[in-house]
């Protein structure tokens, strides 16, 4: 009976941990979506966020 109780307690702990992780992922997703919506509202119409230019100029290749 002792092993069955340990199994149930461990199972309950794992379920609680999974629920907490699920809530954390959902909060991150919600925050990202809110930031995207905010950025879309403040962006100029027709402006593209991704351009063909890289952020830093590349160094020439060495021979």
Backbone torsions as a table, in degrees:
resi	resn	phi	psi	omega
1	UNK	NA	-31.5	-179.0
2	UNK	-62.0	-42.4	-180.0
3	UNK	-65.4	-37.8	179.2
4	UNK	-64.8	-41.2	177.6
5	UNK	-64.3	-41.9	177.2
6	UNK	-61.9	-42.0	178.5
7	UNK	-61.0	-44.4	-179.8
8	UNK	-65.3	-41.0	179.3
9	UNK	-65.3	-43.5	179.8
10	UNK	-64.7	-40.3	179.1
11	UNK	-63.7	-41.9	178.6
12	UNK	-65.2	-40.0	177.6
13	UNK	-63.0	-43.6	179.6
14	UNK	-64.0	-38.6	178.2
15	UNK	-65.1	-42.2	178.1
16	UNK	-63.0	-43.3	179.5
17	UNK	-63.5	-41.6	179.2
18	UNK	-64.4	-39.7	177.7
19	UNK	-63.6	-42.0	179.0
20	UNK	-64.3	-42.2	178.6
21	UNK	-64.9	-39.4	178.4
22	UNK	-62.6	-42.9	178.1
23	UNK	-65.1	-38.9	178.8
24	UNK	-64.6	-43.4	178.3
25	UNK	-63.2	-39.8	179.0
26	UNK	-64.8	-39.1	178.3
27	UNK	-64.7	-40.5	178.4
28	UNK	-64.2	-45.3	179.0
29	UNK	-60.3	-42.2	-180.0
30	UNK	-64.3	-42.8	178.6
31	UNK	-63.1	-41.8	178.3
32	UNK	-63.5	-43.2	-179.8
33	UNK	-63.1	-39.7	179.3
34	UNK	-65.0	-41.6	178.8
35	UNK	-65.6	-38.8	178.4
36	UNK	-64.0	-42.9	179.2
37	UNK	-64.1	-41.6	179.5
38	UNK	-63.4	-43.5	179.1
39	UNK	-65.6	-36.6	-179.9
40	UNK	-67.8	-33.8	179.4
41	UNK	-70.3	-35.5	-176.2
42	UNK	-90.9	-8.9	-178.6
43	UNK	-75.9	146.8	177.4
44	UNK	-71.3	143.9	179.4
45	UNK	-65.3	132.5	179.1
46	UNK	88.1	-7.6	179.4
47	UNK	-78.5	137.1	179.1
48	UNK	-105.0	138.0	-178.5
49	UNK	-81.8	-25.3	-178.5
50	UNK	-110.9	120.2	178.2
51	UNK	-111.1	170.6	179.8
52	UNK	-76.6	-13.3	-178.3
53	UNK	-80.3	138.1	176.9
54	UNK	-79.9	165.9	-177.6
55	UNK	-72.6	-40.1	-179.2
56	UNK	-119.0	143.6	175.1
57	UNK	-68.4	139.4	-179.4
58	UNK	-79.5	146.5	176.0
59	UNK	-77.9	147.9	178.5
60	UNK	-66.6	150.7	179.5
61	UNK	-71.4	145.1	176.8
62	UNK	-89.3	152.5	-177.3
63	UNK	-77.7	NA	NA
